[in-house]
Amino acid sequence: MASTTYTVGLPEHRRWAELLSWGPAGIEDGPSPLVNVGRTPYLTEADGAPVEYAPFGLRPFSGADLVAGPVGAARESWWSFDSASSTDTSLRLTFGDELTGLRTDLYYEVVAGTDVLLRWTELTNTGSAPIRLERFDSAGFCVPVEHARLSFLIGRWAQEFQLRHVELPAGRFEIGSRQGVAGHGYSPWLAVQDAFDDGPTWGFSLAWPGSWRIDADIELSGTCRVRVGRQPHESAVLLEPGASFETPQVAAAYSAEGLGGLARVWHSYEHKLSPGGRRVLYNSWEATEFAVDAAGQLELAKVAAEVGAELFVVDDGWFVGRNDDTGGLGDWTPDPAKFPNGFGAFIEDVRALGLEFGLWVEPEAVSPKSRLYAEHPDWVYHLDGRPPTLIRNQLLLDLGREDVHDFVLSTLDGLLTEYPIRYLKWDMNRPPTERGRPGAGDPESLDLDGAHARNYLRILDHLRAAHPDVAIEGCAGGGARVELATIARTDVVWPSDNTGPLDRLAIQYGFLHAHAPHVMSSWVTDAAGLFDPRPRSLRFRFVLAMAGALGIGADIRSWTPTQRSEAAGYVAQYKELREFLHSAAVTMIGTPTDPTFALQYTGPDQVVVLAWNTGPLDGTPALSGRSTRLRLSGLDPAARYGSYGGAHLMSAGLPVSWESVDADVIVLERS
Ligand code: DGJ
């Protein structure tokens, strides 16, 4: 890892592996701060030990990572160490349970050039009876803090990624999703620090697009132990004799520089996962919603080209039967009534304006009013004898089925092959409710959530390989499917349907603690905030979108010539800066509830500051006062940045003036 060490050892008894140290390189040079030097009266030794991963049988009280046993038999399993193998960047530890035949492989992989370690677990049934896996975390982690401050991202639709903190002096904190997606509620992400010190910070992020759980316990021996993993829909998963089961990967990160430093670790990791947004897009959803037709879309496309967009995305409403949210899903054929000269001709008209073409799909969704549902009612999740639940008037395909997987894959392949589509927005607006798969026998043998998530990822992998010039946007009714496995297979992800400026600022602030700017899809719209309806200038909204992958989602037909030319100026400025903004180190200055909030992007030769005035004007210069100053960090104190000295910028701060604008882009060249 770049500057982090994670050291694991086997105690003499070899019954489990222990964490010896996790922190800055060199931390391993001394006695382990994690080792339990006390006794464990009325407990077992493992309950007080900094175990890496332990079965319930071995660690009965403090929290086990694996709860497994043969069907109908005890849930307590034991194991003993079998073997280890390693390379320069990876480690595998194998444990075996002779009685049940359950083999457990713990995997570790360092992500070169980052402070991120990947961990996951493989479970193999080498015995002769099926084994019931009730809990099968990806990994457990011991963090050497006794009184923790936990940071997490909470939300709901239109209010995703709200950064919150909680102090945990004792007890357990748990977050998760049972929605078959990462969910609007919580992100599969957690940061842990000492409650009184924004210094050393440990972080966890799960790469899994299905249901999940993260819990943090303050253990009796005085560490904060974090367990991260899947949460199976059927409450357990069956592992048949001879079968293997791999958990998702959990990424574990360390920074000595607090939550802000941890964010930069996640950013550098996501640079390895995803290319990020490559083009300025226009998306017509907020302008036309379902009222899509060729003439109206072309009118928008002309203005989009005029302001400098590079890509035009037609959102929901382009296919047959889709005039509102009650029909059409599943029948992915362009509506001839909306595109009277043909969809291909419409796309060519868009491309003739110098724009690439993009399309919205919701491949897992089915409307009860659709041909697909009439032909394959058994393809949707349902319970026999019970009426299906509708969410947003729609049902959900059982994507774990091979025939459904093949249908979705061939539908998307077909669209991407028939039309010159360069951008696909994959949406998902309906979490699975009752799942069922009638007639399939023991529900625990199904792992429906796992099968659905794996096929979703498999299809994305296929699209990446078969259509490398198609960029993909991940979306789920806003930001319900933002997690590392999706990010690794897409270019950008959509954080929220709330595009109101001040609301969006808070959403992006939380998002950027866990994810990188280059993957953050961010549109300029006309929308008022849902939670803070104070209007903000066009400039404010553009500078806000520049903090991520800039797009436009407003009804630009109604923008005046002056607004269009102002917008063109911002788009041109963004194009000049985007490569830098998408690769520089980001520092957050303040929070969105401060009167001024800013993001500092630092590179070797340049610093760019995006700043927003979120509060009332302070009265200057009509009244006496001082200019707002933004204290930058991480600069060379002896170097000059624009017309300022580095020491000045880090102590006195960068002056910003809110006299005539409510947002600013300040570019400082280093000399
Ligand atoms: C939810 C998405 O988050 C929106 O951006 C839009 O694509 C709608 N779905 C379309 O139905």
Boltz pocket constraint, residues with backbone or C-beta under 6 A from the ligand:
constraints:
  - pocket:
      binder: B
      contacts: [[A, 285], [A, 315], [A, 316], [A, 360], [A, 427], [A, 429], [A, 475], [A, 476], [A, 477], [A, 478], [A, 494], [A, 496], [A, 497]]
      max_distance: 6.0
